[in-house]
Amino acid sequence: MNAQVARLETHPAMTRLADSRLLREQAYVNGRWTRGQEARSFAVRDPANGQAVAFVADLGAGETSAAIDAASTAFAKWSRLLPQERGAFLKRWHALILEAREDLALLMVLEQGKPLAEARGEIDYAASFVEFYAEEARRVTVESVASHLPGAHMQVSRVPLGVVGLVTPWNFPAAMLTRKAAAALAAGCTAVAHPSSETPLSALALAALADRAGLPAGIFNVVTGKAATIVGRLCEDPRVRAMSFTGSTGIGRLIAAQSAPTVKRLVMELGGHAPLLVFADADLQKAVDIAMDAKFATSGQDCLAANRIYVERPVYEAFLRAYAARIEALRVGNGLDAGTEIGPLMHERAVAKVDAQVKDAVSRGARLLVGGSRHEAGALFYRPTLLADVPDDALIMREETFGPVAALAPFDTEEEVTARANDTEYGLAAYLVTSDAARIARISAALDYGMVAVNRVKITGAPVPFGGVKQSGLGREGSRHGLEAFTDLKYVCLDAA
C-alpha cells in the first residue's frame, strides 16, 4: 500500500477500495503524476461527515502552462493517427473503467455524496461515452461537393481543432469528464482537463486508467487546483482552441468573456431550471413517479432536475397528496448506507441557498407540506421538501434549485402553462406528462428548450445531442455533434483541368 493511502486510512470506507492505486492525490501532466513545484495541496472532504478523504495537488498557472505545452506537442502525432488507432486506445480505457466500476463508484460517493446506486449508474454512463466515441472516431468522413467551377474538384473534411480545455462540475464528476474527453480525443484533439476542486478524485482515477490503457503522454492531462487560476490560464492561451465547460450560467459567461480575446470555440452546458407539466389526462401514479425521479435524483443537484412542477387544477390536490406521501418516505443518509435515496448537499452554500428559497416561498404564500428544514443526519443534509401553491415571483421559481425541494403550482390552460414554463432565461430541458397525442405535438414544439422528455424521465445517453438553448448553453455534447464540436471544416479546391 502506498504512503498516500496509508495516511488516509482513518476514513473507514478506504478499506472497501480494492485497488488503492486509483486514489490519486497528484495531478496528471504529460504522462506523469505531480504535486507541482510548490507542493501545495487542498483537502477533499466527504460531504456526509466532513472527514478528509484526500489531499490533492494545488497547481498553479505555471503547471497549467506546462500541461498546455505537453498537449500542444502531443497533438501533432495524435492527430495524424488513423481514427481506428485512436479508437483502440479508447476501447482499452472503456474496458478498464468497467473493471474498476465498484472502486470508481466508491470514490465518487466519498467525494460527492450521492447514493452508491446512483454512483454506479454514473460510472456506467461515463463508460458509455468512451465506448461510443471509440466507435464514432472512424465515422468522421470527407465529403465531396458538386463543383460550380469548371475544372475544379472540391472536398470538405473535418480536422481536429488542437488543444482543448475541459472544465467539469462536481455533481457528475465522472460522466461529464468522459463525455468531453472521449469526444475530443476521438476527434484527434489533445486535452487539458480541470475538475471541480470539490470532486477531483473521480477525474484523477480516470486519468490513472487512461494511463494504464496506454494513452501516450500529453494527450490527456488533469490539472487540479484553483479554478480561477487554472481556467483563466486555459482561456488566455491561444494554443487552447476550444473550451468545453459544464456548470453555472454565471461562470459560463465569465469563461466566454475570458476566451473572447483568443476567439476560442465554446461548448457550454450551463444552468437548467426545468419545468414539469402534468395534465389532468395523465396517469396520476405515473406522473408522480416521473416527478419523483425528475426532482430527487442526485439529491436534486442536477441541471436536469424538475424545479418548477405545474399540475392542471382538476388533479392538483390529488397529485399533492400522492406526491407528499412519496417524498415523506424518502430515506436520507450517507450514500454508502444501504437504501439511501437522498445524500448530503455538496457544501454549506448549497444548503443555505435551498433553505433561503424555501423560506422565501413560504413568506410569499406557499404551503409547506413536507420537510422545509435541515436534517439531523449531518450539517449538509436537507429534508426532502414539498412546497405547494408557489407563486411565480418566488425565488425558487426564478432561480435554479440544487437541492431536494419540489415547488408546485396549479394551472388552468395549456397556453398559460406553456407561457409560464418558457418565462425564464434557461432552456435546457423540460418534462411533459399527458396522454393527448395532439397536445404532445403542440407543447413539444412550443416549449423553448433544447430537450423535451414526454411521459418519461430518462432521455440522456451517448448517442443523444445533449444541450440547451437561451442561456443554458452553446453547442451539444454526446452524439456525432459532440465530436464535431472539436473539429473545423476544411475545404480544398483542386484544379483538375
N, C-alpha and C positions, 0 to 999 in steps of 0.2 A: 504493500500500500504506500503510495507516495506521501510526501510530507504535507502537501496541501490538504489531502483528505484526512490524514491523521489529526491535523489541527482542528478539523471541523466535526469530529465525531461526537461532539457534545449535542449536536442536533440528532435526536433519536431516530429520525427517519433515514439517516445516512446508512444505517445497517441494511436497508432494503435495496440499496443501489448495487446491482450485480456487477457492473463494470465501472469501477472507480475512476477510470481514465476519462469518462465522459463529463465529470465535474471539473471544469476548467476555470481557472481564475485569471489566466493570462490572455491577452488579446492575440489575434492570429493575423500576422502580417508577413507577406512574401513567403508563405510556407513555414514560418517559424512562430513559436509562442514567445510572447514578450510582455514584460511589465513596463517597458518604456525606460527612458534614460533616468527619470527621477523616481521610478518605482513607487509611485503613489497608488493608492487603492481606495475603493469605496465599498461599503457593506451592502450586500443583498440580503434582505430580511424576509422571513416567512410572514406574510400578512396575517396569518391566522393567530400568531402569538408573538410576533416581533423578534423572534430569535434569529441570530445571524446564520445564514446558510453558506455564504462565501464572501471573500474579499477580493473584488475584481479590479484588474488593472485600470487605472485612471489615466488614459493617454491624452496628449495634447495636440496642438497644431503641427508640431514637428513630426510626430509619429503618423499623423494623418497624411501629411505630405509624402512621407516615406511609403505609405500604403498606395497612394496615388502613383508614385514613381514605379512601384512594383507592378501595379495593374497596367500602367502605360507601356512598360517594357514587355510584359507578357502578352499584351494584346496582339502584337504583330504575328506571333506564331499561332496563338489560339484562333484568331480569326481566319487563318489560312487552312486550318484543319477541315477535312471533309465533315459535313453535317453528321454523318453516322459515327464519326470518330468522337465528336463532342457528345453525341447521344450515348455512346458507350460509357463514358465517364458518369453521365447522369444515371444510367441504369444501375451501375455499381453503387452509386450514392443512394439510390432508391432502395436497393436491397438491404443495405446497411441500416438505413433508417427504420425499416420494418423489423429487422432483427433486434434493434435497440428500443423497440416501442415502449416497453414497460419502464425502462430507465428514463427515457425522454419524458414520458408522462409524469413520472415521479418528480423529476427536476422542475417540470412546469408547475405542478401543484405547489411545490415548496417556494417557488419564487412568485407565482401569480395568484395562487389560492383557489383556483377553480376546482370543482369536484373531480376526482380521479377519473370517473367515467367520461366526463367531458374532455379531460386532458388526453385520454386515449383516442377519443374521436378526433381531436385536433391533430394528433400525430398521423393518423390515417389520412386526414385531409391534407396535411403538409406533404406527405409522401406522394399523394396523388398528383400534385403539381410537378414533381420531379419526374415521375413516370410519364405524364402527358407530354412534357416538353422534350424528354428524351426521344420520343417518337415524332413530335412535331418538328424537330430540327430539320429533318430531311424534306419537309414539305414547303420550305421557303423557296419558291421557284422563280425562274426567269420567265418573263412574258414577252412575246413578240407583238409589236404594234404595226398595224397596217400602214404602210408608208404613204404620206401625202406628197412626198418629194420624189421626182424621177431619179432613178439610180441610187436610191438610199435604202439601207437596211436599218431598221430601228429595233432596239432592245431595251427593256426596262428590267432591272433586277433590284433586289433588296440587299443592302450591305450593312454590316453591323456598325453601330454608332461609334464605339470605342469604350472608354472607361465610363461606368455609370455609378452613381451614388444611390444607395438603398437605405432608406430610413424607416425603421419598423416600430410598431407600438407595443405596449405592454399587455394588451388584452388578448392578442393571438400571437404570442412570441415566436412560434414555430411556423405556422402556416403563412403568415404574412411575409416571412423571410423567403421561404421556398417558392411562393407564388411569384415573387420578384426575381430572385436569384436564378431559378431554373429557367425562366424565360430569357433573361439576359444572357446567361451562359449558352443556352441553345442557339441564340441568335448570333453568337460569336463575340459578344462583349465580355469584358472583364469587369469585376465589381469590387467596390469598397462599401461594406455594409456597416451601419451604425444601429445597433439595437437599443431600445429603451434602457436606461440605467436601472430601472426597477426590475427588468426581466432579461438580463443579458445571458443567463446560463443556457437557455434553450439555443440561442444563436451560436454560442461557443461550442456546445455539444454537437450541433450540426456541422460546424467547421471541422471539428475533430473527425467526424465521419466522412466528410468530403476529403480530408487529408488521407484517411485510410483507403478511400476509393481511388487514390492515385491522381487526384486533381493536381496539375502542375502548379508550382509555386507562383504566386502573384495573380492567379486567375480569380480567386475568391478570398477577400480579406475581411476580417471583422475587427473593427476598431471600437473599443469601449471607452467610456468617459463622459465628459460633459457635452451635452448636445449642442449648446451654443458655440463651443469651440470647434468641435469636430464637424458638425453640419455646416457651420459658417465657412470652414476651410474648403469643404467639398463644393459649396456653392460658388466660391470665388475663384477656384482653379479652372482655367479654360480647358484643361485636358479632360475634365469631367464633362461629358457631353450631354448627360441626362441626369435628372434627379427623380427618383421614384419614392414617394412618401405616402404613408398611411398614418393618419392622425387627425387632430382637430383642424377645423377650418381656419382658426386664427393662426396656428403655426404654419399651415399651408400658405396663407397669404405672405407670411414672413419669408418663407423659403422662396416663393415666387419672386418677391422683391429682391432678395439677395442673389438670385440666379439671373435676373434681368441683364446685368452688365455683360455677362458672358453668353447670353441668348441660348440657354440650355433648353432641351426638350424636358417637359414636365409631365409626369404621370402621377396623379394625385387621387387618392381615395380619402375623402375628408369626412366631415361630420354628417350624421344622419339624424333624423327626427321623425321616424316612420309613423304614418297614420295606419290604423287598422279600422276598416269599415265593416260593420256587421249589420246585415239587413234582416228584416223580420222573417223572410222566407228561408233563411238558413237553418240548417240542422243545429239546434241550440247546443247540444253536447259537443258536436264537432267544433262549433265556433268557440266554445270555452277551451277546448283542447288547444286550438290554434292560438288563442290569446295567451294561454299559459306558456306554450313553447316560444312564441314570438316575443314575450316580455321577459321571462325569467331565465333564459339560457345565459350562461356566464354571469349569473347573478345580476342580470340586467346591464352588464358592462359590454355592450355590443353595439356597434354603429347601425346594425340592422334591427335593433330592438324596437318593438311596437310601443312608442312612447305616448301616443295620443290615440285612445281607443274610443271610437264613435259607434254607438249602438242605436238602431232605429227604435223610436219610442215605444211601440207596442210590445216589444220584448225586453225592454231596458231593465225593468226591475227583476224579471225572472233571470236574466243574464247576470245581474249583480249578485243575486243570491247564490247562484251556482258557482260563479267566479270566486266570491268571497270564501266559500267553503273549501275550494281547492287551494286558495292562497294560504288560508289558515293552517292547512295540512302540510305545507312545505317544511322540509326538515333543514334547519340551519346548523352549520357546524364546520369543523375542519374538513378540507377537501379530501383528506386521507381516510376519514371515518366512513365506514360502510353506510350507504343510504343517504349521505349528504346531498342535498339538492341546491342549497344556497350557501356559497362560501363567503369569505370576507371581501370587502371592497379593497381597492388597491392601496389607498393611502387615506390619511385623515382629511385631506382636501375633498376627496370624493364623498366621504361620509357627511362632512359639513354642508356640502352643496345639496345633497339629497335631502338632508334634514331641513335646510332653508327652503327648498322648493315645497316640501310638504307643509311646513308652517305657513308659507305664503298662500298656498292654495286654500287651506282651511280659513285663513283670515279673509279670503275673498268669497267665502260662502260654500266651499266644497265640503262634502260629508266624508269624514274619516271612518271607514268601515272596518278596516283591518290594519294592524301594525301602527306605524307612524312614529317610531322611536328607535333608538339604538338597542341592540340585542346583547344580552348578558354573556354571549359566547366569547366576546372579546372586543377590544377597542375599535376594530374596523368592521364589525358586523352591524348590519341594519336589518330590522324586522321587515319581512315581506309585507308590502303595504298596498292597500286599495283605497283610492280616492274616487268618490262619485260626485257628479254634478260639478265638474271642474270647469270654471269659466275660461273662455278663450284668452283672456288677458292675464291669467295666472302664469307665473314664471315657468312652471313645469310644462305648459302648453306652448311656450315660446322658445325655451332653451332645451338643448339636448340633455337628456337624463341618462346618467350612467349609474344605475342602481336598481334595486328590486322594488320599484314603486310603479304601480299601474294607475294611470289617470284616465277616468271615463267621463263621457258626456253623451247626452242623448241627441238625436237629430230627427228631423221630420221629413225631409225631402232629399231626393238624390242630388239635385242641383245644389242645395245648401251644403250638404256634407262634402261634396267634391270641392266646392269653393273653400271650405274651411280646411280641408286636407292640404290643398295647394297653397294656402296662405302662410308660407314660410320660405326662408332663404335656402332651405335644404331641399334636396331632391334625389336621395339615394335609393330608398326602397319604400314600397307601400304594400299593404295587405288588404285583400278584398274577400269577404265571405258572403256568398249569395248563391241561390240555386237558379237564378234567372239568367239564361244564356244571353239574351239581348242586353241585359244590364251589364253583364260581364264585358261584353264588347264595348259598350258605351263608356263605362267608367275606366276600363283599362286604357282606352285611348285618351280619356280626359285627364287622368292623373299625371301630373308633371313630375315624373320620377323615372330614373334610369332603369329600375327593375320593379316589376309588379308580381306579387305572389297571389294567386287566385285559389282559394279553398285549400291552401296548404302553407306550410312554413318553410320547409327546406327547399331552396331553389338554387343554391350555390354549388359549385363544383369546377374542376379543372377545365372542362370544355366551355364554360359559361363566360361571356364578356361581362365581368363584374365592374360596376361603376355607376356614378350618378351624374345628375345634371345640376344646373344652377351652381350654388356654392358648395355642393357635395363632391366636387372633383373635376378632374380633367383626364380624358383618356379612359382606357379599360385595362383591367388585369384579368388573367386567365384567357383561355381560348387562343386562337391564332392571332387575335388582335393584341393580346398581351405580349406575344413575341414580336409582332410587327412594330410595337411601340419602341423597341430597342434597335430599329433599323431605319435607314434612309433609303429612299428611292434613288436609284442611279440610272440615268438614261444615256445610252450610247447610240450615236448615229453614224453608221459606217457607209462610206462611199463604195457602192458595189458596182458602179458603172464600169 
